[in-house]
């Protein structure tokens, strides 16, 4: 271990990846090597969980749930408040660890930790607002209302590109709802998960709590498969590819469980003739290049009105040429590496396919000659009928397409299987309103004059179609983590039946 942040966060040369307050010293899964994608060198090793370790953690979470569910929601919120404060104290170190392990530039690493803090703050307020409705009863002397109860221990499966924030979206909300959380992080980013779990342990230990938050680092087989099929976990929240989501959905549905899926996104921006091009250029650049194109909300298709396409593409190419690529921990760097060698290979093959299908690469498309997993961000002229355009390549490739009418643009925009994030840049209110109407964007997120990335935690986050349909973070996403109960109290001495049904005996 060469970086002091690892020692400050309590990480060792070899770490246990299974624990919830009390760590399993030698879990029985495969050893996992955490690699710094900026130089390809190892950071530390993690002993992954085996099936026996997983079952032990679930049993602890089940036992913890019996106490946690009866803790008043505002008291649960107080624990989450203290967790948010502990994350504040560790923000700089955690942000740097995200940079080291996931390859995000420093501001994005810090921003991800800030998301964790923000969702804790949101959850604290939510702990006093888990509202049910009161409905008028048609029966005299009766009162009808609904209330919400915790589900139980839930499973959270996260991806490498947001190694800690997505866990927090789920865990902070689920915790104030009264659920315990078992976390399976990506094997690409196990150290960030271990560091966060240790912070959770310290907060919980101060209150004599164990098992509210648990960690189970391990491969998809056996840990991920076991979680999806486990009837002890009433909800599985999974973030990843559409292919992964389909497997999770089938396994969970076969046991009639619930799944909350946040899957792929093939996101698009429509650039109208009236658009503020200076504003659009900055938004497109961040949305397409930020996190090296490894966000589910990354901009992958730019649909430009034909009258401005040539000029804007030239401006875009010049802007791409100014992007500083390098070690994400260095000041001024705007784009770090891809996560691993496989990601580099996938991108380079996609660039070959673009040309083979009749597209033209006008910028980038190559690997950088340096240590680590660095590539050039890529701009390609394309057509909507090219199969590669309808697939999501998890890399910084931006396809530029042109349109004549807004209806044509919407057909291109909605003509993919994913439906996560979308945007239009226009100065015309009619175009903006059309984009936001029922015949406009078919995505879960629709923006006007801002890019596709950078969603705020106050709104519900998620998408439609093969993006999975799940909703996390703000608004009423908390309802995913609870069970609804409709209650009726008869406060009188008679027993009238609903719908006027008569059933008199004697």
Protein Blocks (a to p, Z undefined) as FASTA:
>chain_A
ZZfklmmnopafbdcfbdehiacfbacbdcdddddfknopafbdcddddfklmmmmmmmm
mmmmmmmmmpcfklmmmmmmmmmmmmmmmmmmmmmmmmmmnopafklmmmmmmmmmmmmm
mmmmmmmmcccdddddfbghiacddddddfbjcdddddfklmmlmmmmmmmmmmmnopac
dddddfklmmlmmmmmmmmmmmmmmnopahkaccddddfblmlmmmmmmmklmbacdddd
fklmmmmmmmmmmnopacdddddddddddddfklcfklmmmmmmmmmmggghpafkbcfb
dcddfklmmmmmmmmmmmmmmpccddfkbghiabdcdfblklmmmmmmmmmmmmmnopac
fegjiacddehjddddddddddfklmklmpccdbddddddddfbfklmmmmmmmcfbdfb
dcdddfbfklmmmmmmmklcfbfbdcehiafehiafkbccddehjnnopaehihjllmmm
pccddddddfbfbdcdehhiacdeZZ
